Amino acid sequence: MAQILVRGLDESVVARLRKRARREGHSLQSEVRSILEQAARVDAESALRLADRIRSRFKGREFDDSAELIHEDRER
């Protein structure tokens, strides 16, 4: 198996990863491996297919201008 050394990680990042690993009942190494494996599975083609599926679900629908709605809400 290959190994990767990541230099220069901020201590706060490592602390959050340790916390996440504890919460999941994993070692830090196991949790980071899982995160990397998941990230490697997501490729641009899959993301584009997902975006197309989402767009097709909303095709033809019209939506209110959210900025206008927020402005109206703030004026109350």
N, CA, C and O atoms as a GROMACS GRO file, in nm:
protein
  304
    1MET      N    1   0.083  -0.119   0.000
    1MET     CA    2   0.000   0.000   0.000
    1MET      C    3   0.086   0.124   0.000
    1MET      O    4   0.195   0.127   0.058
    2ALA      N    5   0.036   0.227  -0.066
    2ALA     CA    6   0.107   0.355  -0.072
    2ALA      C    7   0.088   0.433   0.057
    2ALA      O    8  -0.006   0.411   0.132
    3GLN      N    9   0.181   0.523   0.079
    3GLN     CA   10   0.173   0.611   0.195
    3GLN      C   11   0.182   0.755   0.149
    3GLN      O   12   0.248   0.786   0.049
    4ILE      N   13   0.115   0.842   0.222
    4ILE     CA   14   0.118   0.985   0.192
    4ILE      C   15   0.154   1.059   0.320
    4ILE      O   16   0.100   1.029   0.427
    5LEU      N   17   0.244   1.154   0.309
    5LEU     CA   18   0.281   1.240   0.421
    5LEU      C   19   0.228   1.379   0.390
    5LEU      O   20   0.259   1.435   0.285
    6VAL      N   21   0.149   1.433   0.480
    6VAL     CA   22   0.093   1.567   0.460
    6VAL      C   23   0.161   1.660   0.559
    6VAL      O   24   0.144   1.648   0.681
    7ARG      N   25   0.236   1.754   0.506
    7ARG     CA   26   0.307   1.850   0.592
    7ARG      C   27   0.227   1.980   0.600
    7ARG      O   28   0.150   2.014   0.510
    8GLY      N   29   0.247   2.051   0.708
    8GLY     CA   30   0.194   2.185   0.720
    8GLY      C   31   0.046   2.194   0.757
    8GLY      O   32  -0.015   2.298   0.738
    9LEU      N   33  -0.012   2.086   0.810
    9LEU     CA   34  -0.151   2.094   0.854
    9LEU      C   35  -0.160   2.178   0.980
    9LEU      O   36  -0.079   2.164   1.072
   10ASP      N   37  -0.257   2.264   0.984
   10ASP     CA   38  -0.281   2.345   1.101
   10ASP      C   39  -0.324   2.254   1.216
   10ASP      O   40  -0.399   2.158   1.195
   11GLU      N   41  -0.278   2.283   1.335
   11GLU     CA   42  -0.312   2.201   1.453
   11GLU      C   43  -0.463   2.194   1.476
   11GLU      O   44  -0.514   2.092   1.524
   12SER      N   45  -0.535   2.301   1.442
   12SER     CA   46  -0.680   2.299   1.461
   12SER      C   47  -0.747   2.197   1.368
   12SER      O   48  -0.847   2.136   1.405
   13VAL      N   49  -0.691   2.179   1.248
   13VAL     CA   50  -0.743   2.080   1.155
   13VAL      C   51  -0.722   1.940   1.212
   13VAL      O   52  -0.812   1.856   1.211
   14VAL      N   53  -0.602   1.917   1.262
   14VAL     CA   54  -0.571   1.786   1.321
   14VAL      C   55  -0.661   1.759   1.441
   14VAL      O   56  -0.708   1.648   1.460
   15ALA      N   57  -0.684   1.861   1.523
   15ALA     CA   58  -0.769   1.845   1.641
   15ALA      C   59  -0.912   1.809   1.599
   15ALA      O   60  -0.975   1.723   1.660
   16ARG      N   61  -0.962   1.874   1.494
   16ARG     CA   62  -1.098   1.842   1.446
   16ARG      C   63  -1.104   1.702   1.388
   16ARG      O   64  -1.204   1.632   1.406
   17LEU      N   65  -0.999   1.661   1.319
   17LEU     CA   66  -0.995   1.525   1.265
   17LEU      C   67  -0.992   1.422   1.378
   17LEU      O   68  -1.058   1.319   1.371
   18ARG      N   69  -0.914   1.450   1.482
   18ARG     CA   70  -0.909   1.359   1.598
   18ARG      C   71  -1.047   1.349   1.664
   18ARG      O   72  -1.091   1.240   1.699
   19LYS      N   73  -1.113   1.463   1.680
   19LYS     CA   74  -1.246   1.465   1.741
   19LYS      C   75  -1.344   1.384   1.656
   19LYS      O   76  -1.422   1.305   1.709
   20ARG      N   77  -1.339   1.405   1.526
   20ARG     CA   78  -1.426   1.330   1.435
   20ARG      C   79  -1.398   1.180   1.443
   20ARG      O   80  -1.492   1.099   1.446
   21ALA      N   81  -1.272   1.143   1.447
   21ALA     CA   82  -1.234   1.002   1.456
   21ALA      C   83  -1.287   0.940   1.585
   21ALA      O   84  -1.341   0.830   1.583
   22ARG      N   85  -1.271   1.011   1.696
   22ARG     CA   86  -1.322   0.960   1.825
   22ARG      C   87  -1.472   0.940   1.818
   22ARG      O   88  -1.525   0.838   1.862
   23ARG      N   89  -1.541   1.040   1.762
   23ARG     CA   90  -1.687   1.033   1.752
   23ARG      C   91  -1.731   0.912   1.670
   23ARG      O   92  -1.832   0.848   1.700
   24GLU      N   93  -1.655   0.880   1.566
   24GLU     CA   94  -1.688   0.767   1.479
   24GLU      C   95  -1.632   0.635   1.531
   24GLU      O   96  -1.661   0.529   1.475
   25GLY      N   97  -1.554   0.641   1.638
   25GLY     CA   98  -1.494   0.519   1.693
   25GLY      C   99  -1.379   0.467   1.609
   25GLY      O  100  -1.354   0.346   1.607
   26HIS      N  101  -1.310   0.557   1.539
   26HIS     CA  102  -1.198   0.519   1.453
   26HIS      C  103  -1.069   0.581   1.506
   26HIS      O  104  -1.070   0.674   1.586
   27SER      N  105  -0.959   0.526   1.458
   27SER     CA  106  -0.831   0.590   1.484
   27SER      C  107  -0.820   0.710   1.390
   27SER      O  108  -0.893   0.719   1.291
   28LEU      N  109  -0.729   0.801   1.420
   28LEU     CA  110  -0.707   0.917   1.334
   28LEU      C  111  -0.668   0.871   1.194
   28LEU      O  112  -0.720   0.923   1.095
   29GLN      N  113  -0.577   0.776   1.186
   29GLN     CA  114  -0.531   0.725   1.057
   29GLN      C  115  -0.647   0.664   0.977
   29GLN      O  116  -0.660   0.689   0.857
   30SER      N  117  -0.730   0.586   1.043
   30SER     CA  118  -0.843   0.525   0.976
   30SER      C  119  -0.943   0.628   0.926
   30SER      O  120  -0.997   0.615   0.816
   31GLU      N  121  -0.967   0.731   1.006
   31GLU     CA  122  -1.062   0.835   0.968
   31GLU      C  123  -1.010   0.915   0.848
   31GLU      O  124  -1.086   0.943   0.755
   32VAL      N  125  -0.882   0.951   0.851
   32VAL     CA  126  -0.824   1.026   0.739
   32VAL      C  127  -0.825   0.940   0.613
   32VAL      O  128  -0.854   0.991   0.504
   33ARG      N  129  -0.794   0.811   0.625
   33ARG     CA  130  -0.798   0.721   0.510
   33ARG      C  131  -0.938   0.718   0.451
   33ARG      O  132  -0.955   0.725   0.329
   34SER      N  133  -1.039   0.708   0.536
   34SER     CA  134  -1.177   0.704   0.490
   34SER      C  135  -1.215   0.833   0.417
   34SER      O  136  -1.279   0.828   0.312
   35ILE      N  137  -1.175   0.946   0.471
   35ILE     CA  138  -1.203   1.076   0.408
   35ILE      C  139  -1.138   1.083   0.271
   35ILE      O  140  -1.201   1.125   0.174
   36LEU      N  141  -1.012   1.042   0.262
   36LEU     CA  142  -0.941   1.046   0.134
   36LEU      C  143  -1.002   0.951   0.032
   36LEU      O  144  -1.015   0.985  -0.086
   37GLU      N  145  -1.039   0.831   0.076
   37GLU     CA  146  -1.100   0.735  -0.016
   37GLU      C  147  -1.232   0.788  -0.070
   37GLU      O  148  -1.262   0.774  -0.189
   38GLN      N  149  -1.312   0.848   0.016
   38GLN     CA  150  -1.440   0.905  -0.027
   38GLN      C  151  -1.416   1.020  -0.125
   38GLN      O  152  -1.485   1.029  -0.226
   39ALA      N  153  -1.322   1.106  -0.095
   39ALA     CA  154  -1.293   1.219  -0.183
   39ALA      C  155  -1.244   1.171  -0.320
   39ALA      O  156  -1.277   1.232  -0.422
   40ALA      N  157  -1.168   1.064  -0.322
   40ALA     CA  158  -1.116   1.013  -0.449
   40ALA      C  159  -1.225   0.950  -0.535
   40ALA      O  160  -1.210   0.942  -0.657
   41ARG      N  161  -1.333   0.906  -0.474
   41ARG     CA  162  -1.444   0.846  -0.550
   41ARG      C  163  -1.527   0.951  -0.623
   41ARG      O  164  -1.592   0.921  -0.723
   42VAL      N  165  -1.525   1.073  -0.574
   42VAL     CA  166  -1.605   1.180  -0.634
   42VAL      C  167  -1.524   1.240  -0.748
   42VAL      O  168  -1.421   1.304  -0.726
   43ASP      N  169  -1.571   1.219  -0.868
   43ASP     CA  170  -1.501   1.277  -0.982
   43ASP      C  171  -1.594   1.376  -1.053
   43ASP      O  172  -1.714   1.379  -1.028
   44ALA      N  173  -1.538   1.454  -1.139
   44ALA     CA  174  -1.613   1.560  -1.206
   44ALA      C  175  -1.730   1.504  -1.286
   44ALA      O  176  -1.838   1.562  -1.286
   45GLU      N  177  -1.710   1.394  -1.352
   45GLU     CA  178  -1.817   1.336  -1.434
   45GLU      C  179  -1.937   1.297  -1.348
   45GLU      O  180  -2.051   1.322  -1.386
   46SER      N  181  -1.912   1.237  -1.234
   46SER     CA  182  -2.021   1.199  -1.143
   46SER      C  183  -2.092   1.322  -1.091
   46SER      O  184  -2.215   1.324  -1.082
   47ALA      N  185  -2.015   1.426  -1.057
   47ALA     CA  186  -2.075   1.550  -1.007
   47ALA      C  187  -2.163   1.614  -1.114
   47ALA      O  188  -2.270   1.666  -1.083
   48LEU      N  189  -2.118   1.613  -1.239
   48LEU     CA  190  -2.197   1.670  -1.348
   48LEU      C  191  -2.326   1.591  -1.370
   48LEU      O  192  -2.431   1.650  -1.396
   49ARG      N  193  -2.319   1.459  -1.360
   49ARG     CA  194  -2.440   1.377  -1.375
   49ARG      C  195  -2.540   1.408  -1.264
   49ARG      O  196  -2.660   1.418  -1.290
   50LEU      N  197  -2.491   1.424  -1.143
   50LEU     CA  198  -2.578   1.459  -1.031
   50LEU      C  199  -2.641   1.596  -1.054
   50LEU      O  200  -2.761   1.614  -1.031
   51ALA      N  201  -2.562   1.693  -1.097
   51ALA     CA  202  -2.614   1.827  -1.123
   51ALA      C  203  -2.722   1.821  -1.232
   51ALA      O  204  -2.824   1.889  -1.221
   52ASP      N  205  -2.701   1.742  -1.335
   52ASP     CA  206  -2.802   1.727  -1.441
   52ASP      C  207  -2.931   1.668  -1.387
   52ASP      O  208  -3.040   1.712  -1.424
   53ARG      N  209  -2.920   1.568  -1.300
   53ARG     CA  210  -3.041   1.507  -1.241
   53ARG      C  211  -3.117   1.609  -1.157
   53ARG      O  212  -3.240   1.615  -1.162
   54ILE      N  213  -3.045   1.688  -1.081
   54ILE     CA  214  -3.110   1.789  -0.997
   54ILE      C  215  -3.177   1.894  -1.085
   54ILE      O  216  -3.291   1.933  -1.060
   55ARG      N  217  -3.105   1.940  -1.188
   55ARG     CA  218  -3.164   2.040  -1.279
   55ARG      C  219  -3.291   1.986  -1.344
   55ARG      O  220  -3.388   2.060  -1.359
   56SER      N  221  -3.290   1.861  -1.384
   56SER     CA  222  -3.407   1.805  -1.452
   56SER      C  223  -3.528   1.798  -1.360
   56SER      O  224  -3.642   1.809  -1.406
   57ARG      N  225  -3.506   1.781  -1.230
   57ARG     CA  226  -3.617   1.778  -1.135
   57ARG      C  227  -3.687   1.913  -1.124
   57ARG      O  228  -3.806   1.920  -1.095
   58PHE      N  229  -3.613   2.021  -1.147
   58PHE     CA  230  -3.669   2.156  -1.133
   58PHE      C  231  -3.694   2.224  -1.267
   58PHE      O  232  -3.730   2.342  -1.271
   59LYS      N  233  -3.677   2.151  -1.376
   59LYS     CA  234  -3.694   2.208  -1.509
   59LYS      C  235  -3.836   2.263  -1.526
   59LYS      O  236  -3.935   2.196  -1.494
   60GLY      N  237  -3.844   2.385  -1.577
   60GLY     CA  238  -3.973   2.447  -1.604
   60GLY      C  239  -4.035   2.519  -1.485
   60GLY      O  240  -4.134   2.590  -1.502
   61ARG      N  241  -3.981   2.502  -1.368
   61ARG     CA  242  -4.035   2.570  -1.250
   61ARG      C  243  -3.975   2.708  -1.239
   61ARG      O  244  -3.860   2.731  -1.276
   62GLU      N  245  -4.054   2.800  -1.188
   62GLU     CA  246  -4.005   2.935  -1.164
   62GLU      C  247  -3.996   2.959  -1.015
   62GLU      O  248  -4.080   2.912  -0.938
   63PHE      N  249  -3.896   3.032  -0.975
   63PHE     CA  250  -3.872   3.058  -0.834
   63PHE      C  251  -3.869   3.208  -0.810
   63PHE      O  252  -3.827   3.285  -0.896
   64ASP      N  253  -3.916   3.248  -0.692
   64ASP     CA  254  -3.912   3.388  -0.654
   64ASP      C  255  -3.767   3.432  -0.638
   64ASP      O  256  -3.678   3.352  -0.610
   65ASP      N  257  -3.746   3.561  -0.656
   65ASP     CA  258  -3.614   3.619  -0.635
   65ASP      C  259  -3.587   3.624  -0.484
   65ASP      O  260  -3.650   3.703  -0.413
   66SER      N  261  -3.496   3.542  -0.436
   66SER     CA  262  -3.472   3.534  -0.292
   66SER      C  263  -3.420   3.666  -0.236
   66SER      O  264  -3.451   3.700  -0.121
   67ALA      N  265  -3.343   3.741  -0.312
   67ALA     CA  266  -3.293   3.870  -0.263
   67ALA      C  267  -3.409   3.964  -0.235
   67ALA      O  268  -3.409   4.036  -0.135
   68GLU      N  269  -3.508   3.963  -0.323
   68GLU     CA  270  -3.627   4.047  -0.302
   68GLU      C  271  -3.703   4.003  -0.178
   68GLU      O  272  -3.750   4.087  -0.101
   69LEU      N  273  -3.716   3.873  -0.158
   69LEU     CA  274  -3.786   3.821  -0.041
   69LEU      C  275  -3.714   3.859   0.089
   69LEU      O  276  -3.777   3.894   0.188
   70ILE      N  277  -3.582   3.851   0.087
   70ILE     CA  278  -3.504   3.888   0.205
   70ILE      C  279  -3.521   4.036   0.234
   70ILE      O  280  -3.538   4.076   0.349
   71HIS      N  281  -3.516   4.117   0.130
   71HIS     CA  282  -3.535   4.261   0.147
   71HIS      C  283  -3.671   4.292   0.208
   71HIS      O  284  -3.681   4.374   0.300
   72GLU      N  285  -3.774   4.226   0.158
   72GLU     CA  286  -3.910   4.248   0.212
   72GLU      C  287  -3.917   4.207   0.358
   72GLU      O  288  -3.979   4.275   0.440
   73ASP      N  289  -3.854   4.096   0.390
   73ASP     CA  290  -3.855   4.047   0.528
   73ASP      C  291  -3.784   4.145   0.622
   73ASP      O  292  -3.829   4.166   0.734
   74ARG      N  293  -3.676   4.204   0.576
   74ARG     CA  294  -3.600   4.298   0.659
   74ARG      C  295  -3.676   4.429   0.681
   74ARG      O  296  -3.653   4.499   0.780
   75GLU      N  297  -3.766   4.462   0.589
   75GLU     CA  298  -3.841   4.585   0.599
   75GLU      C  299  -3.955   4.574   0.700
   75GLU      O  300  -4.012   4.676   0.739
   76ARG      N  301  -3.989   4.453   0.743
   76ARG     CA  302  -4.098   4.436   0.838
   76ARG      C  303  -4.061   4.482   0.976
   76ARG      O  304  -4.143   4.474   1.068
   0.00000   0.00000   0.00000
